[in-house]
Every structure is written in C-alpha cells, then in structure tokens.
Amino acid sequence: MGRLRVTDWWERFFAVGIVLKGLDGVLELVVGTLLLFISPARIHELAVIVTQPELSEDPDDFIATHLLHTAAGVTGAAVVFTALYLLAHGIVKVVLVTALLLDKLWAYPWMIAVLVIFILYQLYQLTLTPSAGLIALTVFDILIVVLTWHEYGRHRHRRKLEGQS
C-alpha cells in the first residue's frame, strides 16, 4: 500500500473542488434558464409548496421562512436580472472548469481572477446581509483559489522542465 505524497492530496482536493465548482456552474445554468421561463407568481407558488411541510412542523424554520420571504419579494425585473446573473456565472464557471480539467494553462490565472472577483463581491454582500451560507461559499472559494494557485505553479514548473529536456 503506497503512501500518498502531499502533492497527491493537493491534486485530489483541487480536482474535487474544481468539479464542485463545475457542478455549481451547471446548476446556475439550469436555474438561470428556468427563471427565464417561470413567472414570479409561479416562483412564489413553488416556494410555498416546497416550504409548507417544514413550516407546518416548525413555523420559525430559518431557511424555509427566508426562502418564502425571498420568493414573495420577487418581481419580473428581479427574475430577469437573477436569471442573467446566474447564466453569466454558470457559463464562466463551466468554461473555466472544463479548461482546467483539460489542463489548459491559461485557465488557471483566469479562474483565480474570476474567483477573487466573486470573493470580493461576496465579502461586500456579507457586510450588508451576513449569512452562514455565504460565509461557507466564500471560504470554499478562497480554498479553491489557494488550490488553483498551487496547481498553476506545479503545472508551470512541470512544463518548464519538459521544455528543457
């Protein structure tokens, strides 16, 4: 039974994190597309259906009450903005994750830059409306930046060595 080197762990964490980012991007594409075809009234109806079982057990359930409150405040313009926002995020994430999985060196600095922009925006949002979910997402994004930076350095070094041989 072989022992894993530290870089093997880095590579595994990086691969898992990048795949999760890619799945997040696909989910954003799906939700963004659905939002373009679902009316605000239907969104509120769906929120009621989804939260009803939980609220009947616990009328003060934090997630269910916030989901219902958010759905009630959705307007046509907000739906279109959210849909376009999610579609843009999703496209960027899916393209960059695909390029990283194909080992395209140019994608590493782009992924780092995009995530830093997301992190800055998330930190701004945290100053307005702190939430555990946003904190967790921000910490996850910071971890992905560190892992991407590490992998970028490894790949650049490997390619430099390959160029010398």
TORKOL-4160 file (C-alpha; in steps of 0.2 Angstrom, whole numbers, padded with zeros to 4 digits, m for minus):
165
<pt num="1" X="0000" Y="0000" Z="0000"/>
<pt num="2" X="0008" Y="0016" Z="m0006"/>
<pt num="3" X="0009" Y="0032" Z="0004"/>
<pt num="4" X="0002" Y="0047" Z="m0004"/>
<pt num="5" X="0013" Y="0062" Z="m0006"/>
<pt num="6" X="0007" Y="0080" Z="m0001"/>
<pt num="7" X="0005" Y="0085" Z="m0019"/>
<pt num="8" X="m0006" Y="0070" Z="m0022"/>
<pt num="9" X="m0018" Y="0077" Z="m0008"/>
<pt num="10" X="m0017" Y="0094" Z="m0016"/>
<pt num="11" X="m0021" Y="0087" Z="m0033"/>
<pt num="12" X="m0036" Y="0077" Z="m0026"/>
<pt num="13" X="m0043" Y="0092" Z="m0016"/>
<pt num="14" X="m0040" Y="0103" Z="m0032"/>
<pt num="15" X="m0049" Y="0090" Z="m0043"/>
<pt num="16" X="m0064" Y="0088" Z="m0031"/>
<pt num="17" X="m0065" Y="0107" Z="m0028"/>
<pt num="18" X="m0065" Y="0111" Z="m0047"/>
<pt num="19" X="m0078" Y="0098" Z="m0051"/>
<pt num="20" X="m0089" Y="0105" Z="m0037"/>
<pt num="21" X="m0087" Y="0122" Z="m0045"/>
<pt num="22" X="m0091" Y="0115" Z="m0062"/>
<pt num="23" X="m0107" Y="0107" Z="m0055"/>
<pt num="24" X="m0111" Y="0123" Z="m0046"/>
<pt num="25" X="m0109" Y="0132" Z="m0064"/>
<pt num="26" X="m0121" Y="0119" Z="m0072"/>
<pt num="27" X="m0134" Y="0121" Z="m0058"/>
<pt num="28" X="m0133" Y="0140" Z="m0061"/>
<pt num="29" X="m0136" Y="0137" Z="m0079"/>
<pt num="30" X="m0151" Y="0126" Z="m0076"/>
<pt num="31" X="m0159" Y="0138" Z="m0063"/>
<pt num="32" X="m0155" Y="0154" Z="m0074"/>
<pt num="33" X="m0163" Y="0146" Z="m0089"/>
<pt num="34" X="m0178" Y="0140" Z="m0078"/>
<pt num="35" X="m0180" Y="0158" Z="m0071"/>
<pt num="36" X="m0182" Y="0165" Z="m0089"/>
<pt num="37" X="m0197" Y="0154" Z="m0091"/>
<pt num="38" X="m0206" Y="0154" Z="m0074"/>
<pt num="39" X="m0216" Y="0169" Z="m0069"/>
<pt num="40" X="m0214" Y="0177" Z="m0052"/>
<pt num="41" X="m0231" Y="0171" Z="m0046"/>
<pt num="42" X="m0226" Y="0153" Z="m0051"/>
<pt num="43" X="m0210" Y="0155" Z="m0041"/>
<pt num="44" X="m0219" Y="0161" Z="m0026"/>
<pt num="45" X="m0231" Y="0146" Z="m0028"/>
<pt num="46" X="m0217" Y="0134" Z="m0029"/>
<pt num="47" X="m0209" Y="0141" Z="m0013"/>
<pt num="48" X="m0225" Y="0139" Z="m0004"/>
<pt num="49" X="m0226" Y="0121" Z="m0010"/>
<pt num="50" X="m0208" Y="0117" Z="m0005"/>
<pt num="51" X="m0208" Y="0126" Z="0012"/>
<pt num="52" X="m0226" Y="0120" Z="0018"/>
<pt num="53" X="m0220" Y="0104" Z="0025"/>
<pt num="54" X="m0206" Y="0111" Z="0035"/>
<pt num="55" X="m0216" Y="0126" Z="0041"/>
<pt num="56" X="m0230" Y="0115" Z="0047"/>
<pt num="57" X="m0218" Y="0106" Z="0058"/>
<pt num="58" X="m0208" Y="0122" Z="0063"/>
<pt num="59" X="m0216" Y="0139" Z="0059"/>
<pt num="60" X="m0200" Y="0148" Z="0063"/>
<pt num="61" X="m0189" Y="0137" Z="0052"/>
<pt num="62" X="m0175" Y="0149" Z="0047"/>
<pt num="63" X="m0172" Y="0143" Z="0029"/>
<pt num="64" X="m0190" Y="0140" Z="0025"/>
<pt num="65" X="m0196" Y="0157" Z="0031"/>
<pt num="66" X="m0181" Y="0166" Z="0022"/>
<pt num="67" X="m0185" Y="0156" Z="0006"/>
<pt num="68" X="m0203" Y="0161" Z="0007"/>
<pt num="69" X="m0199" Y="0179" Z="0011"/>
<pt num="70" X="m0187" Y="0180" Z="m0004"/>
<pt num="71" X="m0199" Y="0172" Z="m0016"/>
<pt num="72" X="m0213" Y="0184" Z="m0010"/>
<pt num="73" X="m0202" Y="0199" Z="m0015"/>
<pt num="74" X="m0198" Y="0193" Z="m0032"/>
<pt num="75" X="m0203" Y="0204" Z="m0046"/>
<pt num="76" X="m0201" Y="0202" Z="m0065"/>
<pt num="77" X="m0186" Y="0213" Z="m0066"/>
<pt num="78" X="m0178" Y="0204" Z="m0052"/>
<pt num="79" X="m0181" Y="0187" Z="m0060"/>
<pt num="80" X="m0173" Y="0193" Z="m0076"/>
<pt num="81" X="m0158" Y="0201" Z="m0068"/>
<pt num="82" X="m0156" Y="0185" Z="m0057"/>
<pt num="83" X="m0158" Y="0174" Z="m0072"/>
<pt num="84" X="m0145" Y="0183" Z="m0082"/>
<pt num="85" X="m0133" Y="0184" Z="m0067"/>
<pt num="86" X="m0134" Y="0165" Z="m0065"/>
<pt num="87" X="m0132" Y="0162" Z="m0083"/>
<pt num="88" X="m0116" Y="0173" Z="m0084"/>
<pt num="89" X="m0109" Y="0165" Z="m0068"/>
<pt num="90" X="m0113" Y="0147" Z="m0074"/>
<pt num="91" X="m0106" Y="0150" Z="m0092"/>
<pt num="92" X="m0089" Y="0157" Z="m0084"/>
<pt num="93" X="m0088" Y="0143" Z="m0072"/>
<pt num="94" X="m0092" Y="0129" Z="m0084"/>
<pt num="95" X="m0079" Y="0136" Z="m0097"/>
<pt num="96" X="m0065" Y="0138" Z="m0084"/>
<pt num="97" X="m0068" Y="0122" Z="m0076"/>
<pt num="98" X="m0068" Y="0112" Z="m0092"/>
<pt num="99" X="m0052" Y="0121" Z="m0097"/>
<pt num="100" X="m0044" Y="0117" Z="m0081"/>
<pt num="101" X="m0049" Y="0099" Z="m0082"/>
<pt num="102" X="m0042" Y="0099" Z="m0100"/>
<pt num="103" X="m0026" Y="0105" Z="m0092"/>
<pt num="104" X="m0026" Y="0122" Z="m0101"/>
<pt num="105" X="m0013" Y="0133" Z="m0093"/>
<pt num="106" X="m0021" Y="0149" Z="m0097"/>
<pt num="107" X="m0037" Y="0144" Z="m0087"/>
<pt num="108" X="m0028" Y="0144" Z="m0070"/>
<pt num="109" X="m0025" Y="0163" Z="m0069"/>
<pt num="110" X="m0042" Y="0166" Z="m0076"/>
<pt num="111" X="m0050" Y="0155" Z="m0063"/>
<pt num="112" X="m0040" Y="0164" Z="m0049"/>
<pt num="113" X="m0046" Y="0181" Z="m0056"/>
<pt num="114" X="m0064" Y="0176" Z="m0058"/>
<pt num="115" X="m0065" Y="0169" Z="m0040"/>
<pt num="116" X="m0056" Y="0184" Z="m0032"/>
<pt num="117" X="m0069" Y="0195" Z="m0040"/>
<pt num="118" X="m0083" Y="0183" Z="m0034"/>
<pt num="119" X="m0075" Y="0183" Z="m0016"/>
<pt num="120" X="m0074" Y="0202" Z="m0016"/>
<pt num="121" X="m0092" Y="0203" Z="m0021"/>
<pt num="122" X="m0097" Y="0190" Z="m0008"/>
<pt num="123" X="m0087" Y="0200" Z="0006"/>
<pt num="124" X="m0097" Y="0215" Z="0001"/>
<pt num="125" X="m0113" Y="0206" Z="0002"/>
<pt num="126" X="m0108" Y="0199" Z="0019"/>
<pt num="127" X="m0107" Y="0217" Z="0025"/>
<pt num="128" X="m0125" Y="0220" Z="0020"/>
<pt num="129" X="m0133" Y="0204" Z="0025"/>
<pt num="130" X="m0122" Y="0191" Z="0034"/>
<pt num="131" X="m0127" Y="0173" Z="0031"/>
<pt num="132" X="m0119" Y="0156" Z="0036"/>
<pt num="133" X="m0121" Y="0150" Z="0018"/>
<pt num="134" X="m0112" Y="0165" Z="0010"/>
<pt num="135" X="m0098" Y="0163" Z="0023"/>
<pt num="136" X="m0096" Y="0145" Z="0018"/>
<pt num="137" X="m0096" Y="0149" Z="0000"/>
<pt num="138" X="m0083" Y="0162" Z="0002"/>
<pt num="139" X="m0072" Y="0151" Z="0012"/>
<pt num="140" X="m0074" Y="0137" Z="m0001"/>
<pt num="141" X="m0069" Y="0150" Z="m0015"/>
<pt num="142" X="m0054" Y="0155" Z="m0005"/>
<pt num="143" X="m0049" Y="0137" Z="m0003"/>
<pt num="144" X="m0051" Y="0134" Z="m0022"/>
<pt num="145" X="m0040" Y="0150" Z="m0026"/>
<pt num="146" X="m0026" Y="0143" Z="m0015"/>
<pt num="147" X="m0028" Y="0126" Z="m0023"/>
<pt num="148" X="m0028" Y="0133" Z="m0041"/>
<pt num="149" X="m0013" Y="0144" Z="m0037"/>
<pt num="150" X="m0004" Y="0129" Z="m0031"/>
<pt num="151" X="m0009" Y="0118" Z="m0046"/>
<pt num="152" X="m0004" Y="0133" Z="m0058"/>
<pt num="153" X="0013" Y="0134" Z="m0050"/>
<pt num="154" X="0015" Y="0115" Z="m0052"/>
<pt num="155" X="0010" Y="0114" Z="m0070"/>
<pt num="156" X="0021" Y="0129" Z="m0075"/>
<pt num="157" X="0036" Y="0121" Z="m0066"/>
<pt num="158" X="0032" Y="0104" Z="m0075"/>
<pt num="159" X="0030" Y="0112" Z="m0092"/>
<pt num="160" X="0046" Y="0122" Z="m0089"/>
<pt num="161" X="0056" Y="0106" Z="m0085"/>
<pt num="162" X="0048" Y="0097" Z="m0101"/>
<pt num="163" X="0054" Y="0112" Z="m0111"/>
<pt num="164" X="0072" Y="0110" Z="m0105"/>
<pt num="165" X="0073" Y="0091" Z="m0109"/>
